[in-house]
């Protein structure tokens, strides 16, 4: 049996796009909360809260960067597979 109408789409899909978007939104929300802790140059929030927010923002930034790098690897792998066919 021969299939003449079969189309195989081997283009890389942005599988981590939704995760990256969610993490970015979370980081932006944390930055908004952190900005709300300040009025001018003065901080009106607890030091531990502010430091925790800053640590969370740094961690999310690192995770987002790793997700972008992983997506690039996925894309490269997909391109390599396409090149083999």
Biotite code that builds the C-alpha atoms (Angstrom):
import biotite.structure as struc

atoms = struc.array([
    struc.Atom([0.000, 0.000, 0.000], chain_id="A", res_id=1, res_name="UNK", atom_name="CA", element="C"),
    struc.Atom([1.488, 3.307, -1.060], chain_id="A", res_id=2, res_name="UNK", atom_name="CA", element="C"),
    struc.Atom([0.623, 6.668, 0.513], chain_id="A", res_id=3, res_name="UNK", atom_name="CA", element="C"),
    struc.Atom([1.048, 9.604, -1.844], chain_id="A", res_id=4, res_name="UNK", atom_name="CA", element="C"),
    struc.Atom([-0.725, 12.205, 0.305], chain_id="A", res_id=5, res_name="UNK", atom_name="CA", element="C"),
    struc.Atom([1.275, 11.775, 3.501], chain_id="A", res_id=6, res_name="UNK", atom_name="CA", element="C"),
    struc.Atom([2.976, 14.965, 4.656], chain_id="A", res_id=7, res_name="UNK", atom_name="CA", element="C"),
    struc.Atom([5.393, 14.753, 7.546], chain_id="A", res_id=8, res_name="UNK", atom_name="CA", element="C"),
    struc.Atom([6.171, 18.030, 9.290], chain_id="A", res_id=9, res_name="UNK", atom_name="CA", element="C"),
    struc.Atom([9.626, 17.772, 10.855], chain_id="A", res_id=10, res_name="UNK", atom_name="CA", element="C"),
    struc.Atom([9.934, 21.438, 11.782], chain_id="A", res_id=11, res_name="UNK", atom_name="CA", element="C"),
    struc.Atom([11.050, 21.908, 15.390], chain_id="A", res_id=12, res_name="UNK", atom_name="CA", element="C"),
    struc.Atom([8.236, 22.880, 17.717], chain_id="A", res_id=13, res_name="UNK", atom_name="CA", element="C"),
    struc.Atom([8.811, 25.334, 20.558], chain_id="A", res_id=14, res_name="UNK", atom_name="CA", element="C"),
    struc.Atom([8.023, 22.730, 23.222], chain_id="A", res_id=15, res_name="UNK", atom_name="CA", element="C"),
    struc.Atom([9.293, 24.868, 26.082], chain_id="A", res_id=16, res_name="UNK", atom_name="CA", element="C"),
    struc.Atom([7.594, 28.075, 24.924], chain_id="A", res_id=17, res_name="UNK", atom_name="CA", element="C"),
    struc.Atom([4.667, 27.807, 27.354], chain_id="A", res_id=18, res_name="UNK", atom_name="CA", element="C"),
    struc.Atom([6.963, 27.013, 30.283], chain_id="A", res_id=19, res_name="UNK", atom_name="CA", element="C"),
    struc.Atom([9.228, 29.957, 29.423], chain_id="A", res_id=20, res_name="UNK", atom_name="CA", element="C"),
    struc.Atom([6.200, 32.237, 29.177], chain_id="A", res_id=21, res_name="UNK", atom_name="CA", element="C"),
    struc.Atom([4.845, 31.079, 32.557], chain_id="A", res_id=22, res_name="UNK", atom_name="CA", element="C"),
    struc.Atom([8.214, 31.500, 34.263], chain_id="A", res_id=23, res_name="UNK", atom_name="CA", element="C"),
    struc.Atom([8.666, 34.945, 32.728], chain_id="A", res_id=24, res_name="UNK", atom_name="CA", element="C"),
    struc.Atom([5.231, 36.028, 33.961], chain_id="A", res_id=25, res_name="UNK", atom_name="CA", element="C"),
    struc.Atom([6.049, 34.736, 37.444], chain_id="A", res_id=26, res_name="UNK", atom_name="CA", element="C"),
    struc.Atom([9.340, 36.653, 37.440], chain_id="A", res_id=27, res_name="UNK", atom_name="CA", element="C"),
    struc.Atom([7.613, 39.853, 36.274], chain_id="A", res_id=28, res_name="UNK", atom_name="CA", element="C"),
    struc.Atom([5.020, 39.476, 39.040], chain_id="A", res_id=29, res_name="UNK", atom_name="CA", element="C"),
    struc.Atom([7.784, 39.070, 41.628], chain_id="A", res_id=30, res_name="UNK", atom_name="CA", element="C"),
    struc.Atom([9.532, 42.175, 40.273], chain_id="A", res_id=31, res_name="UNK", atom_name="CA", element="C"),
    struc.Atom([6.257, 44.078, 40.596], chain_id="A", res_id=32, res_name="UNK", atom_name="CA", element="C"),
    struc.Atom([5.885, 42.934, 44.223], chain_id="A", res_id=33, res_name="UNK", atom_name="CA", element="C"),
    struc.Atom([9.503, 43.891, 44.910], chain_id="A", res_id=34, res_name="UNK", atom_name="CA", element="C"),
    struc.Atom([8.958, 47.337, 43.407], chain_id="A", res_id=35, res_name="UNK", atom_name="CA", element="C"),
    struc.Atom([5.950, 47.745, 45.701], chain_id="A", res_id=36, res_name="UNK", atom_name="CA", element="C"),
    struc.Atom([8.225, 47.261, 48.706], chain_id="A", res_id=37, res_name="UNK", atom_name="CA", element="C"),
    struc.Atom([9.959, 50.542, 47.911], chain_id="A", res_id=38, res_name="UNK", atom_name="CA", element="C"),
    struc.Atom([8.834, 54.129, 47.972], chain_id="A", res_id=39, res_name="UNK", atom_name="CA", element="C"),
    struc.Atom([11.551, 56.166, 46.339], chain_id="A", res_id=40, res_name="UNK", atom_name="CA", element="C"),
    struc.Atom([14.828, 54.872, 47.730], chain_id="A", res_id=41, res_name="UNK", atom_name="CA", element="C"),
    struc.Atom([13.365, 53.677, 51.024], chain_id="A", res_id=42, res_name="UNK", atom_name="CA", element="C"),
    struc.Atom([12.305, 50.093, 51.614], chain_id="A", res_id=43, res_name="UNK", atom_name="CA", element="C"),
    struc.Atom([9.208, 49.607, 53.764], chain_id="A", res_id=44, res_name="UNK", atom_name="CA", element="C"),
    struc.Atom([9.195, 45.816, 53.722], chain_id="A", res_id=45, res_name="UNK", atom_name="CA", element="C"),
    struc.Atom([10.952, 43.236, 55.863], chain_id="A", res_id=46, res_name="UNK", atom_name="CA", element="C"),
    struc.Atom([14.577, 42.606, 54.831], chain_id="A", res_id=47, res_name="UNK", atom_name="CA", element="C"),
    struc.Atom([13.986, 38.851, 54.629], chain_id="A", res_id=48, res_name="UNK", atom_name="CA", element="C"),
    struc.Atom([11.020, 39.327, 52.308], chain_id="A", res_id=49, res_name="UNK", atom_name="CA", element="C"),
    struc.Atom([12.988, 41.624, 50.009], chain_id="A", res_id=50, res_name="UNK", atom_name="CA", element="C"),
    struc.Atom([16.011, 39.318, 49.974], chain_id="A", res_id=51, res_name="UNK", atom_name="CA", element="C"),
    struc.Atom([13.758, 36.312, 49.300], chain_id="A", res_id=52, res_name="UNK", atom_name="CA", element="C"),
    struc.Atom([12.110, 38.097, 46.383], chain_id="A", res_id=53, res_name="UNK", atom_name="CA", element="C"),
    struc.Atom([15.499, 39.036, 44.936], chain_id="A", res_id=54, res_name="UNK", atom_name="CA", element="C"),
    struc.Atom([16.717, 35.434, 45.269], chain_id="A", res_id=55, res_name="UNK", atom_name="CA", element="C"),
    struc.Atom([13.569, 34.090, 43.611], chain_id="A", res_id=56, res_name="UNK", atom_name="CA", element="C"),
    struc.Atom([13.940, 36.559, 40.733], chain_id="A", res_id=57, res_name="UNK", atom_name="CA", element="C"),
    struc.Atom([17.584, 35.561, 40.206], chain_id="A", res_id=58, res_name="UNK", atom_name="CA", element="C"),
    struc.Atom([16.691, 31.866, 40.299], chain_id="A", res_id=59, res_name="UNK", atom_name="CA", element="C"),
    struc.Atom([13.823, 32.283, 37.827], chain_id="A", res_id=60, res_name="UNK", atom_name="CA", element="C"),
    struc.Atom([16.092, 34.239, 35.507], chain_id="A", res_id=61, res_name="UNK", atom_name="CA", element="C"),
    struc.Atom([18.611, 31.379, 35.544], chain_id="A", res_id=62, res_name="UNK", atom_name="CA", element="C"),
    struc.Atom([15.897, 28.778, 34.939], chain_id="A", res_id=63, res_name="UNK", atom_name="CA", element="C"),
    struc.Atom([14.495, 30.787, 32.022], chain_id="A", res_id=64, res_name="UNK", atom_name="CA", element="C"),
    struc.Atom([17.965, 31.030, 30.472], chain_id="A", res_id=65, res_name="UNK", atom_name="CA", element="C"),
    struc.Atom([18.388, 27.250, 30.820], chain_id="A", res_id=66, res_name="UNK", atom_name="CA", element="C"),
    struc.Atom([14.987, 26.692, 29.192], chain_id="A", res_id=67, res_name="UNK", atom_name="CA", element="C"),
    struc.Atom([16.010, 28.873, 26.249], chain_id="A", res_id=68, res_name="UNK", atom_name="CA", element="C"),
    struc.Atom([19.259, 26.911, 25.940], chain_id="A", res_id=69, res_name="UNK", atom_name="CA", element="C"),
    struc.Atom([17.386, 23.603, 26.113], chain_id="A", res_id=70, res_name="UNK", atom_name="CA", element="C"),
    struc.Atom([14.958, 24.780, 23.420], chain_id="A", res_id=71, res_name="UNK", atom_name="CA", element="C"),
    struc.Atom([17.928, 25.657, 21.207], chain_id="A", res_id=72, res_name="UNK", atom_name="CA", element="C"),
    struc.Atom([19.322, 22.140, 21.698], chain_id="A", res_id=73, res_name="UNK", atom_name="CA", element="C"),
    struc.Atom([15.939, 20.655, 20.815], chain_id="A", res_id=74, res_name="UNK", atom_name="CA", element="C"),
    struc.Atom([15.823, 22.798, 17.664], chain_id="A", res_id=75, res_name="UNK", atom_name="CA", element="C"),
    struc.Atom([19.366, 21.822, 16.669], chain_id="A", res_id=76, res_name="UNK", atom_name="CA", element="C"),
    struc.Atom([18.602, 18.150, 17.204], chain_id="A", res_id=77, res_name="UNK", atom_name="CA", element="C"),
    struc.Atom([15.459, 18.415, 15.103], chain_id="A", res_id=78, res_name="UNK", atom_name="CA", element="C"),
    struc.Atom([17.390, 20.152, 12.330], chain_id="A", res_id=79, res_name="UNK", atom_name="CA", element="C"),
    struc.Atom([20.013, 17.419, 12.494], chain_id="A", res_id=80, res_name="UNK", atom_name="CA", element="C"),
    struc.Atom([17.350, 14.733, 12.167], chain_id="A", res_id=81, res_name="UNK", atom_name="CA", element="C"),
    struc.Atom([15.779, 16.574, 9.226], chain_id="A", res_id=82, res_name="UNK", atom_name="CA", element="C"),
    struc.Atom([19.207, 16.749, 7.558], chain_id="A", res_id=83, res_name="UNK", atom_name="CA", element="C"),
    struc.Atom([19.599, 12.980, 7.832], chain_id="A", res_id=84, res_name="UNK", atom_name="CA", element="C"),
    struc.Atom([16.386, 12.307, 5.920], chain_id="A", res_id=85, res_name="UNK", atom_name="CA", element="C"),
])
